Amino acid sequence: MAQKIVLVIGSIWGRLTVLEQAEPLTYRRGGTFGATYEKHRAVCRCECGTQLIVRVDMLRSGHTRSCGCLIGESARARFTTHGQRNTPEWHIWNHAKQRCVNPRDKNYAEYGERGITMCERWLHSPGNFFEDMGPRPTPQHTLERRNNRLGYSPENCEWATRSTQTRNRRVTNMLTYNGKTLPLVEWADRLGMSRETLYSRVRRYGWSTEDALSIPPIPSPRRTQRR
């Protein structure tokens, strides 16, 4: 029996053009002994050149209009219109900018005051930021600078999970003293100093590396009493 024609070859649905019919998918109602029914499918080509198989009902309902490329373009359009402030990417861009340029921001001391800047291409254009970075892959991804000594720019930024950021921070917390470069945690262990104390001296209070490593910590009164 000839296969039933369910879509006209060459018909256009959104960005998809029907090339030929594909084998239908067979479903069964009500478990093993239930009646079966079919979902017709078609081989389509997207305007971007991608070829894919789509269920016919998804085409007719308008649920599927492209291979997926339309989703990214729609997100980019939303980001560059008045609704952009509702996107997670806009908030991430704005928070990074404020850390760099706004002295009233709670994190300014650790960013703008230390010379961390945002490149001109991004500074006044969240649209450029979105064009370069794209949508974040998952809600768990945040904006990460590959080199913590440099600012926010396409060359130095990527979307990363918090676990990746933590690992990168361990790598970049390097201190050089007397011609020797070691991780901050290793310096603390060698000097018999708590890692929290050394980190606070260098990162929070801005001590020079020499002072942070050479000045002995003040003994805790509680520890002294116990001895």
C-alpha positions as CSV (number, residue, x, y, z in Angstrom):
1,M,0.0,0.0,0.0
2,A,1.4,3.4,-0.9
3,Q,2.4,5.6,2.0
4,K,-0.2,8.3,2.9
5,I,1.0,11.7,1.9
6,V,0.7,13.9,4.9
7,L,2.7,17.0,3.8
8,V,3.4,18.5,0.4
9,I,7.1,18.1,-0.6
10,G,8.6,21.6,-0.8
11,S,6.1,23.2,1.6
12,I,7.6,25.7,4.0
13,W,7.0,25.8,7.7
14,G,8.8,28.6,9.4
15,R,12.4,28.1,8.4
16,L,11.9,24.5,7.5
17,T,11.4,23.1,4.0
18,V,9.9,19.6,3.6
19,L,12.2,17.4,1.6
20,E,10.5,14.0,1.9
21,Q,8.4,11.9,4.2
22,A,10.2,9.9,7.0
23,E,9.2,6.7,8.7
24,P,6.5,7.4,11.2
25,L,6.8,6.7,14.9
26,T,4.5,4.1,16.4
27,Y,3.1,4.5,19.8
28,R,0.9,2.2,21.9
29,R,-2.0,3.3,24.1
30,G,-2.7,1.6,27.4
31,G,0.3,-0.5,27.9
32,T,1.4,-3.7,26.1
33,F,-2.0,-4.8,24.8
34,G,-3.3,-1.3,23.9
35,A,-4.1,0.0,20.5
36,T,-1.3,1.5,18.4
37,Y,-1.2,4.8,16.6
38,E,1.4,6.6,14.4
39,K,3.0,10.0,14.5
40,H,3.9,11.1,11.0
41,R,7.3,12.6,10.4
42,A,9.1,14.5,7.6
43,V,12.7,15.1,6.6
44,C,13.3,18.9,6.5
45,R,16.0,21.3,5.7
46,C,16.5,24.5,7.8
47,E,17.4,27.8,6.2
48,C,20.8,27.5,8.0
49,G,21.5,24.3,6.0
50,T,20.8,21.8,8.8
51,Q,18.8,18.7,7.9
52,L,16.6,17.1,10.5
53,I,13.5,14.9,11.0
54,V,10.5,16.6,12.5
55,R,7.1,15.3,13.6
56,V,4.4,16.6,11.3
57,D,2.1,17.7,14.1
58,M,4.9,19.8,15.5
59,L,5.3,21.6,12.2
60,R,1.5,22.2,11.8
61,S,1.1,23.5,15.3
62,G,4.1,25.9,14.9
63,H,5.9,24.3,17.8
64,T,8.9,23.5,15.6
65,R,9.9,26.3,13.2
66,S,13.7,25.7,12.8
67,C,16.5,23.3,13.7
68,G,17.0,25.3,16.9
69,C,18.9,28.3,15.4
70,L,15.8,30.5,15.8
71,I,16.0,30.1,19.6
72,G,19.4,31.7,19.9
73,E,18.4,34.5,17.6
74,S,15.2,35.1,19.5
75,A,17.2,35.2,22.8
76,R,19.6,37.7,21.2
77,A,16.7,39.9,20.0
78,R,15.1,39.9,23.5
79,F,18.4,40.8,25.0
80,T,18.9,43.9,22.8
81,T,15.3,45.2,23.3
82,H,13.6,46.8,26.2
83,G,13.0,43.4,27.8
84,Q,16.8,42.7,28.1
85,R,16.8,43.6,31.8
86,N,14.8,40.4,32.6
87,T,17.5,38.1,31.2
88,P,20.1,36.4,33.5
89,E,22.9,37.4,31.0
90,W,22.0,41.1,31.4
91,H,22.2,40.9,35.2
92,I,25.5,39.1,35.0
93,W,26.9,41.8,32.6
94,N,25.6,44.6,34.8
95,H,27.0,43.2,38.0
96,A,30.4,42.7,36.4
97,K,30.3,46.3,35.1
98,Q,29.3,47.8,38.5
99,R,32.2,45.9,40.2
100,C,34.5,47.7,37.9
101,V,33.2,51.2,37.7
102,N,30.9,51.9,40.7
103,P,32.8,52.9,43.9
104,R,29.5,52.3,45.8
105,D,29.4,48.7,44.8
106,K,30.2,46.4,47.7
107,N,32.8,44.5,45.5
108,Y,34.4,47.6,44.0
109,A,37.5,47.4,46.3
110,E,38.3,43.9,45.0
111,Y,37.8,44.8,41.3
112,G,37.7,48.5,40.1
113,E,40.1,49.7,42.9
114,R,42.5,46.9,42.0
115,G,42.5,47.9,38.3
116,I,40.1,45.3,37.0
117,T,38.2,46.9,34.1
118,M,35.6,46.1,31.5
119,C,36.6,46.4,27.8
120,E,35.2,49.3,25.8
121,R,33.2,46.9,23.6
122,W,31.2,45.7,26.5
123,L,31.2,48.7,28.8
124,H,28.3,50.5,27.2
125,S,26.8,47.7,25.2
126,P,25.1,44.7,26.8
127,G,24.2,43.6,23.3
128,N,27.9,43.3,22.4
129,F,28.5,41.3,25.5
130,F,25.7,38.9,24.6
131,E,26.9,38.6,21.0
132,D,30.4,37.6,22.2
133,M,29.4,35.4,25.0
134,G,26.1,34.0,23.9
135,P,23.5,32.6,26.3
136,R,24.9,30.9,29.4
137,P,24.7,27.1,28.9
138,T,22.9,26.4,32.2
139,P,21.7,28.2,35.3
140,Q,24.8,26.8,37.1
141,H,27.1,28.7,34.8
142,T,28.5,32.2,35.7
143,L,30.9,34.6,34.1
144,E,34.5,33.6,34.7
145,R,37.8,35.5,34.0
146,R,40.4,33.0,32.8
147,N,43.2,35.3,34.2
148,N,42.1,36.9,37.4
149,R,44.7,39.7,37.0
150,L,43.0,40.9,33.8
151,G,39.6,42.5,33.2
152,Y,36.4,41.5,31.5
153,S,36.8,41.0,27.8
154,P,35.9,38.4,25.1
155,E,39.5,37.1,25.2
156,N,39.5,36.6,29.0
157,C,36.0,35.5,29.8
158,E,34.0,32.3,29.5
159,W,30.9,30.7,31.0
160,A,32.0,28.3,33.8
161,T,30.4,26.4,36.7
162,R,31.3,27.4,40.2
163,S,33.3,24.2,40.6
164,T,35.4,25.2,37.7
165,Q,35.9,28.7,39.1
166,T,37.0,27.3,42.4
167,R,39.6,25.1,40.7
168,N,40.8,28.1,38.7
169,R,41.2,30.3,41.7
170,R,43.3,27.6,43.4
171,V,45.6,27.7,40.4
172,T,45.8,31.5,40.1
173,N,46.4,32.2,43.8
174,M,50.2,32.2,43.3
175,L,52.7,34.3,45.3
176,T,56.3,35.1,44.5
177,Y,58.7,35.8,47.3
178,N,62.6,35.7,47.3
179,G,62.6,34.4,43.7
180,K,60.3,31.4,44.5
181,T,56.7,31.1,43.2
182,L,54.3,28.8,45.1
183,P,50.5,28.6,45.6
184,L,49.2,30.6,48.5
185,V,48.1,27.5,50.4
186,E,51.6,26.1,50.2
187,W,53.2,29.3,51.5
188,A,50.8,29.2,54.4
189,D,51.7,25.5,55.2
190,R,55.4,26.2,55.0
191,L,55.2,29.3,57.3
192,G,52.9,27.6,59.8
193,M,50.3,30.2,59.1
194,S,46.6,29.6,58.6
195,R,45.5,29.8,55.0
196,E,42.6,32.1,56.0
197,T,45.1,34.6,57.6
198,L,47.4,34.7,54.6
199,Y,44.5,34.9,52.1
200,S,43.0,37.9,54.1
201,R,46.3,39.7,54.2
202,V,46.8,39.4,50.5
203,R,43.3,39.5,49.0
204,R,41.2,41.4,51.6
205,Y,43.6,43.9,53.2
206,G,46.0,44.4,50.2
207,W,49.2,43.6,52.0
208,S,52.3,43.4,49.9
209,T,53.5,39.8,49.3
210,E,56.7,40.5,51.3
211,D,54.8,41.8,54.3
212,A,52.2,39.1,54.1
213,L,54.8,36.3,54.2
214,S,57.5,37.8,56.4
215,I,55.4,39.2,59.3
216,P,54.5,36.5,61.9
217,P,50.9,36.3,62.8
218,I,49.9,37.5,66.3
219,P,49.2,34.5,68.5
220,S,45.6,34.0,69.6
221,P,45.1,34.7,73.3
222,R,43.1,31.5,73.6
223,R,45.9,29.4,72.1
224,T,48.4,31.0,74.4
225,Q,46.3,30.2,77.5
226,R,45.9,26.6,76.4
227,R,49.7,26.2,76.2
